[in-house]
Amino acid sequence: MKYVYATLLLESAGTAVTAESLTAVLDAVGSDVDTARVTACVETFAVESEADR
């Protein structure tokens, strides 16, 4: 769930959900980071911004 919460935090802040940004959020709270889960989360939950459409 921490990956989903971090994704929601990034989206609510208007920050692109990337592997780097998601890892940064998880690192900032002292969480262990599983790169496979980060990748899966980014692929599943990343949303195009208005500028990308």
N, CA and C atoms as a LAMMPS dump frame, in Angstrom:
ITEM: TIMESTEP
0
ITEM: NUMBER OF ATOMS
159
ITEM: BOX BOUNDS ff ff ff
-5.0000000000000000e+02 5.0000000000000000e+02
-5.0000000000000000e+02 5.0000000000000000e+02
-5.0000000000000000e+02 5.0000000000000000e+02
ITEM: ATOMS id mol type element x y z
1 1 1 N 0.808 -1.2 0
2 1 2 C 0 0 0
3 1 3 C 0.851 1.263 0
4 2 1 N 2.067 1.188 0.525
5 2 2 C 2.88 2.403 0.584
6 2 3 C 3.182 2.939 -0.805
7 3 1 N 3.25 2.079 -1.791
8 3 2 C 3.511 2.519 -3.156
9 3 3 C 2.301 3.267 -3.718
10 4 1 N 1.127 2.776 -3.411
11 4 2 C -0.104 3.437 -3.845
12 4 3 C -0.229 4.792 -3.158
13 5 1 N 0.017 4.841 -1.854
14 5 2 C -0.062 6.101 -1.126
15 5 3 C 0.939 7.119 -1.667
16 6 1 N 2.138 6.674 -1.946
17 6 2 C 3.151 7.579 -2.492
18 6 3 C 2.729 8.094 -3.866
19 7 1 N 2.117 7.24 -4.664
20 7 2 C 1.614 7.644 -5.973
21 7 3 C 0.521 8.695 -5.82
22 8 1 N -0.391 8.467 -4.889
23 8 2 C -1.462 9.441 -4.655
24 8 3 C -0.905 10.777 -4.179
25 9 1 N 0.108 10.734 -3.354
26 9 2 C 0.75 11.953 -2.874
27 9 3 C 1.347 12.74 -4.036
28 10 1 N 2.047 12.044 -4.913
29 10 2 C 2.641 12.705 -6.071
30 10 3 C 1.566 13.31 -6.974
31 11 1 N 0.513 12.564 -7.229
32 11 2 C -0.568 13.058 -8.08
33 11 3 C -1.237 14.28 -7.457
34 12 1 N -1.478 14.236 -6.158
35 12 2 C -2.148 15.369 -5.505
36 12 3 C -1.264 16.61 -5.486
37 13 1 N 0.051 16.416 -5.54
38 13 2 C 0.987 17.534 -5.573
39 13 3 C 1.219 18.035 -6.998
40 14 1 N 0.648 17.34 -7.975
41 14 2 C 0.824 17.739 -9.367
42 14 3 C 2.175 17.356 -9.929
43 15 1 N 2.814 16.369 -9.311
44 15 2 C 4.129 15.9 -9.744
45 15 3 C 3.977 14.634 -10.573
46 16 1 N 4.722 14.535 -11.654
47 16 2 C 4.662 13.344 -12.502
48 16 3 C 5.074 12.112 -11.708
49 17 1 N 4.333 11.045 -11.926
50 17 2 C 4.658 9.776 -11.272
51 17 3 C 5.67 9.052 -12.139
52 18 1 N 6.904 9.069 -11.693
53 18 2 C 7.984 8.374 -12.383
54 18 3 C 8.671 7.481 -11.368
55 19 1 N 9.502 6.59 -11.851
56 19 2 C 10.254 5.726 -10.937
57 19 3 C 11.105 6.575 -10.002
58 20 1 N 11.675 7.638 -10.538
59 20 2 C 12.538 8.501 -9.728
60 20 3 C 11.755 9.248 -8.657
61 21 1 N 10.609 9.817 -9.027
62 21 2 C 9.831 10.581 -8.052
63 21 3 C 9.222 9.672 -6.992
64 22 1 N 8.763 8.509 -7.398
65 22 2 C 8.183 7.564 -6.444
66 22 3 C 9.252 7.053 -5.477
67 23 1 N 10.418 6.748 -5.997
68 23 2 C 11.528 6.31 -5.145
69 23 3 C 11.925 7.414 -4.174
70 24 1 N 11.938 8.652 -4.649
71 24 2 C 12.305 9.783 -3.789
72 24 3 C 11.34 9.926 -2.62
73 25 1 N 10.055 9.769 -2.875
74 25 2 C 9.057 9.862 -1.795
75 25 3 C 9.28 8.743 -0.786
76 26 1 N 9.469 7.537 -1.261
77 26 2 C 9.668 6.399 -0.361
78 26 3 C 10.964 6.532 0.424
79 27 1 N 12.013 7.018 -0.228
80 27 2 C 13.289 7.254 0.466
81 27 3 C 13.137 8.324 1.539
82 28 1 N 12.352 9.351 1.237
83 28 2 C 12.185 10.477 2.162
84 28 3 C 11.548 10.056 3.485
85 29 1 N 10.741 9.013 3.439
86 29 2 C 10.104 8.55 4.68
87 29 3 C 10.846 7.371 5.293
88 30 1 N 12.005 7.042 4.717
89 30 2 C 12.827 5.981 5.284
90 30 3 C 12.36 4.573 4.97
91 31 1 N 11.603 4.436 3.905
92 31 2 C 11.075 3.12 3.528
93 31 3 C 12.067 2.37 2.636
94 32 1 N 12.092 1.061 2.786
95 32 2 C 12.835 0.231 1.842
96 32 3 C 12.113 0.315 0.503
97 33 1 N 12.871 0.299 -0.586
98 33 2 C 12.278 0.438 -1.913
99 33 3 C 12.552 -0.81 -2.73
100 34 1 N 11.494 -1.413 -3.229
101 34 2 C 11.577 -2.569 -4.116
102 34 3 C 11.391 -2.03 -5.535
103 35 1 N 12.448 -2.049 -6.333
104 35 2 C 12.387 -1.45 -7.669
105 35 3 C 11.343 -2.124 -8.571
106 36 1 N 11.125 -3.408 -8.387
107 36 2 C 10.105 -4.098 -9.185
108 36 3 C 8.72 -3.559 -8.858
109 37 1 N 8.471 -3.274 -7.593
110 37 2 C 7.165 -2.716 -7.196
111 37 3 C 7.017 -1.279 -7.668
112 38 1 N 8.109 -0.531 -7.625
113 38 2 C 8.065 0.842 -8.13
114 38 3 C 7.695 0.825 -9.604
115 39 1 N 8.369 -0.011 -10.37
116 39 2 C 8.1 -0.109 -11.803
117 39 3 C 6.655 -0.51 -12.067
118 40 1 N 6.172 -1.5 -11.349
119 40 2 C 4.794 -1.958 -11.525
120 40 3 C 3.798 -0.852 -11.181
121 41 1 N 4.079 -0.132 -10.132
122 41 2 C 3.195 0.947 -9.709
123 41 3 C 3.175 2.066 -10.743
124 42 1 N 4.325 2.444 -11.237
125 42 2 C 4.405 3.5 -12.25
126 42 3 C 3.647 3.072 -13.505
127 43 1 N 3.844 1.857 -13.938
128 43 2 C 3.17 1.367 -15.141
129 43 3 C 1.659 1.287 -14.951
130 44 1 N 1.227 0.984 -13.747
131 44 2 C -0.193 0.813 -13.482
132 44 3 C -0.909 2.134 -13.228
133 45 1 N -0.285 3.008 -12.455
134 45 2 C -0.983 4.194 -11.968
135 45 3 C -0.57 5.507 -12.613
136 46 1 N 0.486 5.534 -13.38
137 46 2 C 0.909 6.804 -13.977
138 46 3 C -0.187 7.33 -14.887
139 47 1 N -0.471 8.602 -14.72
140 47 2 C -1.525 9.245 -15.493
141 47 3 C -0.885 10.342 -16.323
142 48 1 N -1.319 10.446 -17.57
143 48 2 C -0.788 11.512 -18.413
144 48 3 C -1.248 12.849 -17.855
145 49 1 N -0.36 13.802 -17.884
146 49 2 C -0.758 15.143 -17.475
147 49 3 C -1.499 15.799 -18.628
148 50 1 N -2.152 16.909 -18.364
149 50 2 C -2.862 17.636 -19.399
150 50 3 C -1.921 18.034 -20.541
151 51 1 N -0.692 18.398 -20.209
152 51 2 C 0.277 18.803 -21.223
153 51 3 C 0.687 17.67 -22.148
154 52 1 N 0.606 16.429 -21.629
155 52 2 C 1.019 15.271 -22.432
156 52 3 C -0.059 14.815 -23.397
157 53 1 N -1.251 15.297 -23.245
158 53 2 C -2.373 14.838 -24.099
159 53 3 C -2.44 15.549 -25.401
